Amino acid sequence: MECRARVEQPDPLTAVPQPDLEVKALLNAGRLPEANTLFDEVVSRVPPGADRWVRSAVLVNRAKLAWRLGRIPLALELAAEGWTDLDAEHADSPAAAQAIHALAYLLEGIGNRRAAIDMLRLSVQVARRSNVPEVLGHCLQGLGGTLNLRAIASPPELAPGIFAEARDHLREGLALAHDEQMRRALLGAYSRSLAGVGDLAAAEEAATETLRQAAKADDKWAQAVANWVLAVVRREQDELTEARTLASRAVASAEAINDTSLLLRLSLDLADICARMNDPVGEATALRCSVAAGRTATETLQEGLAQALEQRRVAVQAQRLAVAAQEAAARDPLTGLANRLGLERAAAGLLESTAARGRVPWLVLVDVDWFKGVNDDAGHAAGDAALREIAQLLRRECRAGDLVARWAGDEFVVLLGDADGNSHDVGPTVAERIRAAVDGHDWTMVLGTTRRPTVSIGVAAGPAKLDQLFAAADMALYRAKRHGRNRVEVERSAHVPEIFSGG
């Protein structure tokens, strides 16, 4: 069976690659498993030769897709990366307008509604400066649709004015947009603003046309909006039985596409219609749907805030580590650990000071098991996040004076100077703590249902140079891999008593 949704070819100036548009089309059609699969294929690819505006637009748009797929940590990571190079106030490219628009969607999703509106207005300003009608139409749709929601939540005396502003933005957007999917979104939102200002006949006409186009394109998002508007019209006309039927259809479409914010709004309107009809069973069912959607939105917000806090903590820590260009050159940019150069620079001094105290240094070589499978199953962005998690676990399980480094790829090195003088078992003890920490870690937020990673570890000791210790630990690591992985093996040394065993 063909798993791609049929979508229109995008204008190259909109920056969003065709596969990304296909993911969005699959989401709007309610084909979530297929959308997830395709998203994993495209998430790590950026168009070759892309400038910083295009790169930002692609990354932030993918953050929006990840958010709709429920992959919150990945969404925030992509958004932060895309936002970094975005000088929004001085931007004048269509790609920048797209990026700002997508950022506004994410801000709305985490509950920062005032900032979301400000960002949407800015996206319209940038789109006007870029002079690309299709992009301006897209940004006007986002602003107008969000203003509709603000009007619904506003006091009755303020709502008509907000609906009128939304109507004007959406009408302008309809005059600009030619992409069929975008026109459906604009027309559906336009019909709701018309109903909001009391023009019920025009609202019904626009919503009916949206529904016709949406059914033809299998666009459940547009179907949900169109049925919702028709339900509102029928409610205002006091035709409550038909209004209930239409609102029920709208709720079913919103559930199919996993749009929590839309589902929350529609289920509340359905409950209101049922209450007017004195239908307590229907009202209770709609309210349960609303409560479930609200709970999902709250959990999403909590998870998003927690991730944002963690990202801020890591950013501050990375900033303190990168205090000089020389130090930055010795750091791995992904994990913040020392890189191979940093390890080689610091190892000689650590080994010399350990020998001067008459103690034995240890080298712990850590390799992530089946890491290629993690990248293949969860995507490279998730794989990078997993490596950062492992780096954090290494820091936590090692001692303050130990040297922790990312050697290459999914391989890490810990050089122990044996600060406590217990040279007989400190290496295997630290290695086992690391293995157990990775094995017992909760990987759900980073990798979802993908098989969690484990580590194999080789340990070696002796008054030797770094390359000699590394070669000995590598032999032990090979045994750990050969004997089943997720274990510790120790390479014997004539200088260390054989009082421990690997694994």
Disulfide bonds with the S-S distance in Angstrom:
none
